[in-house]
Amino acid sequence: MSASITVPGYNTANRLPGFYFALDSSKANTASVARRVLIVAQMLASGNATPMVATVSAGPTDAIAKYGAGSQAAIMVAAYRQIDTVGEVWVLPLMDDTASSAATGVVSITGPASVSGSLPFYIGDQLVPVAVNAGDTASIIASNLKAAAASQPNLPVTIATNGTAGQLVVTARNKGLSGNDIVLNTCLLGTAGGQALPAGVSVTTPTMAGGEQNPTTLASALAGLGTRVFDLIAYPYSDSGSLDAVEGYLSFATGTWSPNIQQYGVGFSAYRGTYGAATALNPDYNQGPIGMMMISDSPSSPMKWAAWCVAAAAVTMRTNPALPITGIAIPALPPSDAGTLVNSMRESLLYDGFSTFTVQDGQVFIERLITCCQTNSQGVPDDSYLDIETLLTAEVCFQDMRIQLASQLGGSILLADGTKLSAGAKATTAQLVGKTAAAIYRQQAANLWVQNPDQFAAGVQAVNNGNGFVSLFLPYQFANQFWGAAGVAQFTKP
C-alpha cells in the first residue's frame, strides 16, 4: 500500500493478512444546516419563562404558558404559526423595561339601544362581539363589553371601568411603544360584512397613547444568544434604539455576518403610519441586514405583520432561498381606502427602505421584502443588499461552501502548488482548494442558488499564505429574482 494513501484507523505496521477498509464520507456529505427563526418580544410576569433566555417554541399554547396570555411573545408565535406550521421557532423573551409605561385609551359608549343587535368591537384585528338588547343603557353595554373581552384572554389589552357611565379604560398588557400601535375600532367589515351598530348606540374609540420605552435589554439579550444560527428574526419594534441594537447584532463587520462569527440572519419588523410619516422616517440601516414592512393603517398589529412576513420568508427559504418572496397571502386585515397605497407610493417606499404589500379583493399579499440598506459607508446609494432573497441565498451558499470544504479538505496537510499528490492522500494545495470550491459552486448552480459556474471557475483564486492558511477569492453571482417585465405592444391598422 502506498504510504501516501491514508486509511483512517488502520495501523500501517499491521502484519496480519486480510483486507481492511475504512469509510470516507468526505465526498458524500449532503447535510444541510437546520433552519431556525427567532422571535424577540416581551413576556408578562404571569409567564413561566426565564427572561432573556431563548428556548424553542412548542406552539401557541406553549407560548401562552411560557410568556403569558396576551403577551407580545404569545401573539407573535400564534401569528407565525398561521403561515409556517412546521418550521423550527425559538423565542427570546424580554421583560417590560422598568422605566416603561403602558399605552391606554378610553372607549366611550352612548345609549340606550333602541333595537337589539350586536356590537362588533375590534381590538386590532381581533373581534370581540357583544350582544345588545333593546333598552340596554351605555353602562350595561360597557359592562358586557368588558366581560366579553375578559373571555378572550389572548387579547393584547385589559379593559376596566373608570367610574364614568359608558366609559372603559383599555390598557396594553405589555408596556412600551408597541402598545401605541394597538388599534381600537368597530364594524371593520362594514355593512357589506354584516356589521353595524344597533340603532341608538354609538361608540367612540380612541387612539392608544402613552406607551413609552421599549426594553433596553435588547442588545444584551441578543448578545447572549451564543452560537446558535437564526436565519430570520422577527421583533415588534420600529424605534431607532431597538433597530440599532438589532443592526449591531447582525452587523456585516462585527456581528453575525462577520467572517469570524458566520451566523448570518436577517431581522424584520413592521411600521404603522401614514405614507408621509414613512417617507420622513426613511430608515437607512447599512451595517446589518434588517427590513421593515410599512403597513399603513391596517388594523392588524405591526408585531403580527412582522411574524407573518418572517414566516413567509422562512417557508420560501426552505424551498429555495433564491425564490422571490412575493404574492404570498397573509391573514392581515387590509388598510382603509384612504390608507391604501397606490403604485407610485409603493415604488417610493421601495426606495425609502420599506417593504411593500398589495391588496386584492380584501386579501393582503406580500409584494416585495427588502432591507433598509440604502447607502454604503461612503454615503452613496447602494442596492447590493436590497433584496432579502440575496442575503438568504448568500447565507445558504456560504454555509454549504464551508460544510463541503471542511468535509473534503478538513484535517489535510497543506503543500505547495504543483506538488504531486497520490489519490487518497490526506493532503491538498491551494490550487486544489480553489478547484474544490469551483466544484461546490457548480453544485450550488445546479440547485439554482447561483449562476454562471464557468465564470466562477475561471475567476476563483486561491493563495497559500503560509502557516496553513489559504486565501480565497470567490466571485459569487447569486441568482436573481424575476420581478416583472416591461415591453411595448406595437399595433397596426390594416
N, C-alpha and C positions, 0 to 999 in steps of 0.2 A: 504494500500500500504506500502511495506517495505520501511523504511526510507533510506535503503542502496541503493535503486534504484533511480537514478537521472533522472528526466524528465525535459529537458531544457525548461525554460519559464513557467513551471507550478508552481503555488503557492500551496505549501503543506498545507497551512492553509485554503484552499478553503472548503466551506460547501455547495456549490450549487451542486445539483445532476447532473449527466451527465457522459459522457465518454470523456476523454481528451487524445489526442495522439500527440506526437511530432516526427518529422522525425530525425533519427540519421543516418548520411551519413558516419560514420567513417569506416564502412566495405565495402562501395560501391565505394570509390574513385578510379577511374581508370585513372585519368588525367595524361597526360604526359607533360614534360617540352617542351616549344617551342624551336625548333632547329634554331639556328642563325649562320650565317657566317659573319665574319668581314674582309673586305678588307682594308688594310692600304697602302696608296700610295699617291704620290704627285699630287697636282692640279696645275692649271695655274691661273694667275691673271685674265684671262678672265672668269673664273668660278664664279658663284654667291654664292657658299657655304661658310660657316664660317670655316676657318681653325681650326683643332684640335677639332672639334665637330662632333661626329658620328651621322649620320642620316640614315634612311632606304632608300634603293635604289629602285626606280621605274623602273629600267631597263636602257639599253644603252642610249636611247635618253635623259632620265632624267640625266644620268651621264655626258653627254656632256654639258648640260646646267649648271649643278652644278660645274663641275670640269674643264671644258674646253675641246674642241675638241683636240684629240691627247695627252691628259694628261695621265699619268700613271693610275690614278684612272679610267678614262673613258675606257681605253683599257682593264684593268683588269675586270671591270664589264661586258663588252661585251664578253670577253673570258669566264668568269664564266658562263654566260647565254647560251653559246654553249653546256654546259654539263648539268647544273641544271637549268631548266626553271621555277621551281615553288618554290624553297626554299627561305627563308627569308634572304636577304642580306643587310648588313649595310656597310657603307663606313666611314672610319676615314681619312679625307684629311689632308695632310701636305703641307706647302709651301716649295719651294726650300730654302735651307739654305742660309743665307746672305753671307757666305764665300765660296759658291759653284761655280763651273764653269761648262759650258755645253760641252759635247763631240762634236767634229767636225770631218769632213773628207772631202777631196777634190776629187771629181769624175772627171776623165779626159776622154774626148771623142775625138776620131780622125775620120776623114772622108776624102773625101766625100763618100757617099753611091753610089756604082756602080749599085745597083738594089734596087727596092722598097721592103719593108718588114715591120717588127715590131721589136722594141727594147723592150724585156721583162725585165724591170728593177724591182728589188725587194728591198724593204725596210723591213728587217726582213722577214716575210712570206707573206707580202702584195705586190701583183703585181701592178706595175704602167706601163701599156703598152703605148708605144709611137709609133705612126705611122711614118714611114720613107719613103720618096720618093727618087727615084733615083736622084742623084745630090745634095742631102741635104748635106751641109757642117757641120763641127763639131759644129759651132756656132748655126746653125739652129736646129740641133738635141738637143743640150743642152738647147736651149730656149724652145723647145717643151717638153722636159722632165720636166723642171721647171714648165711649165703650167699644165702638166698632174698631177704632184704632188700637185699643188695648188688646183686642182679639187677634191682631196681626203683629206678633212680637218681633218680626224681622224688619219692621219699618225703621228707617234711619232717624226717627224722631220720637219724642214723647209728647203727649198732649195733656194739658191740665187746665182747669178753670182758674180764673183770676179774680173772681168775686163780682164781676160785672155780667149782668144777664146777657146771654147770647155771645159771649166772648170766650175764646180758648187761646191759651198760650202754647205755641209749638216750639219745641226746643230740640236742637240737634243732639243726638246721643253722644257723638264724638265732638270734642271741642276742636277749634281751628278754622282755617279759612274755607275748607271744603264745605262746611255747613251752610255757607252763604250761597252755595250753588244748588241747594235743595229748593225745588220749585213747588209751590202750593197752588192748586187750581181746582176748577170744577168743570164738568161737562167737556172734557177734552175732545171727545169724539163727536160732539155736536148733535144736532137733531138727526143728521143722517145716520149717526151711530146709535140713535135711540136714547140720547142723553139730554135732559133738560131739567131745570129746577122746577119743583112744584109751584104752582101759582101761589103768590103771597110770600114766597121765601126768596131772600136774596143773601148772597154770601160774598163778603169782601176778603180776598186773600192777599196777604202782604208779600213783599219781597223779604226773604230771610236775610238778616243782617246781624252784625255784632260778633261774628266768628273771627277770632284773631289768633295768630301764632300757631303755625304748623310745628310738628316736632323738630326740635333742634338736634335730636339724637340720630337723625337720618344718616349723616355721614359716618358716624362711628358704628352704626348698625350695619351699614354696607361693608365697612372695613373689616367687620368681624365675621364675614361670611366664609372666610377660608378659601380653599382651592376648588370648591365645587363649581362647575361651569353652569351658568344660566344663560340660555340663548336669548331670552326675551324677559324684560322686567316691566311690569305694569304697576303704576302708582297713581294716587288720586291728587297729585299736587301739580300746580302750574305756577307757583310763586318762584321768584328768582333764587331765593335761598335754597329751596329744595332742589331746583333744577341744577344749581351749581354743584350741590352735593352729588347728584347722580352723574353729572358730567365728569366730575373729578374721579369718581369710581370707575367710569368706563373710559377714561382718558386714553387716547392713542399713544401718548408719550410715556405716561407713568402709571396708567390704570390697567384695566383688564385686557386692553388691546395692545399693550406694550409687549415687545418680544421676550421680556423677562418673566411675564405673567401668563400670557396666551390663554386667557379665559373668555375673552370676547364678550358678546352680548350687546343688545340694543334696548334702550329704555323707551317707554312710551306712556304718555298721559293725554288728557283732553282739556280743552279750554272752552268755557261758555262765555259768550259775549257777542256784541254786535260786530258786524264786518269792520266798521271803523275802528273799534277798540282793538280788534285783532291786528289790523294793519299797523296801528300805532305801537302795539306791543312788539311785533316783528321779532320773535326770538331768534337769536343768531348764536348758536352754541357750536363752536368749531373744534373743540378739543376732545369731545367724546360724542358718540352717536346716540342722540336722543331725538324722539319725534313727538309731535303733538297734533291731535285732531281738533280742528275748530268745529264746534257743534252748534254754533248759532244759539237759538233759543229752544232747542229740543228739551222737552220736559225730563227726559232720561238724564240721570246724573253723569257728570264727567267721569266719575270713577267707574261706572258701568261701561261707558264708551271705551275707556282705556282697556278694560278687561276684554271686551268684545274684539277690539282691534288686535290686541296681542294674541288672543285665541285664534283669530282668523290667520294671522301670520304664522303661528305655530303649526297649524294644520297644513298650510301650504308648504312650509319649510320641510316638514317630514316627507312630503311627496317629492318635492324638488325645490331647493332654495332659490332657484333662478326663476321660478314661475311668478308671473305678475300677480300681486295681491290686489285684485280688482274684481268688481262685480259680485262680491260676496255679501249676501244678505245678513244683516244683524238685527236683533229684535228691539232696536231703539224706536221710540216714538219720534216722528219727524218734527221739524220746526214748524212754526206758524207760516202762513203765506207770506207775511211781512219778513219773516226770518229766513225764507228760502233763498239760497244763493244762486244767482244766475251764472252762466258760463264765464263771463268776464270777471266776476268776483272770485270764483274758484281758481281761475287762471292766475289772478293776482295773488291769492293766498299761497299758491304753489311756489311763488317767487318770494314769499314772505316767511317761509319756514313752516307752513301749516299743511297738514294732510287734509284731504277733502272727501266728501261723500255726495251721493246723489239720492234723489227720492223719486220713485216711480210707483204711482197708484198707492201711495201711502206707505210703501215699503222702503226702508233705508238700505242703501248699498254702499260699501266701501268703494271709492273711486280710485284713490291713489294714496299710498302711505310713503311719506318722505321723512327725512331727518331735518333737524333745524340747522344743519351745517350749510351755511350760505357763502361764507368767505374763508379764505385761507389766512395763515399767520401774517401775511403782508396786507391783509385787508382787501384783497382783490376777489371779486366774485369767483366762486369755485364750486362746480357741481360734481366733484369727484365722489362725494359721499351722499349725493342727493337721494338716491333710491335705497330704501331699506333692503330691497332684494339683493343689491350689490354687496352689502355688508353681511347678510346672512349667507350668501354664496361664498364670500371670502372666508368666513368662519369655517364653513364645511370643508372647503378646499384646503385650508391651512391645517386643519385637524387631520384630514386624510393624508396630506403630504407628510406630516410629522409621524403619524402612525406607521405609514408604509416605509418611510426611510428608517425608522427605528427598528421595524421588524426585519427588514432586509439587510441593513448595514450596521445596526447597533452592536457594539462589542467587537468591531473589526479592528484589525491593525491598519493604520493609515501609512501608505507608502507613496513614493514619488510617482508622478505621472510617467507612463512609459514602462513601469515595472510589469514584467510578465507574471501573471497570476494563473495558477492552475485552477481548473474547475473545482469548486468546493472549498477553496482556500478561504479561511476566515480573515480576509484582508481586502482592502479596497484602495482606490486612489481618488483624488479629487475629480479627475476626469470621469471615473465610473460613477461617482456620486451625482454628477451633473446628468449623465445618461440615465441613471435610475430615476432622477427627478423628472426627466422628459418622458420616460415610460409611464410614470404615475400620472403625469399631466394628460397623457394620451387617453388613459382610462377615465380621467375626470371629464375629458371631452366627450367620450362615449356616453357618460352619464348626463351630458348636456348641461354641465355646470360651467364649462369654459369652451373656448373656440380656438381654431387655428393652431392645432398641435404641432404642425410642421414649423410654423414660425417660432413657437416656443422652443422647440428642439434646436433650431438654428441660433436662437438668441440666448439660451441659457448659458451662464458662466459659472464655473466652479474653480476656486483658487485655494490651494493648500497654503494656509497662513503659518504653518509650523505649530508645534506644541499640540498637535492632534486636532486642530480646528480647520474647517473648510468654510470659506465664504461663498455664498450662493447668490447669484442674481437670477431671479425668476421672473421673466417677462409675461406675467399673467394677463390674459384677455378674458374677463368674465363674460358670461352670456348676457345678452341684453334682453329687455322685456319688450314685447310688441304692444305699444300703447295706442296705435291707430295708424291711419293712412290718410293722405290728402291727395286729391287728384283733380284734374279738370275734365269736365264732361263736354266734349266738343260735339255740337249737333249741326245738322244741315237741314235745309228745307228743299227737298227735291222738287 
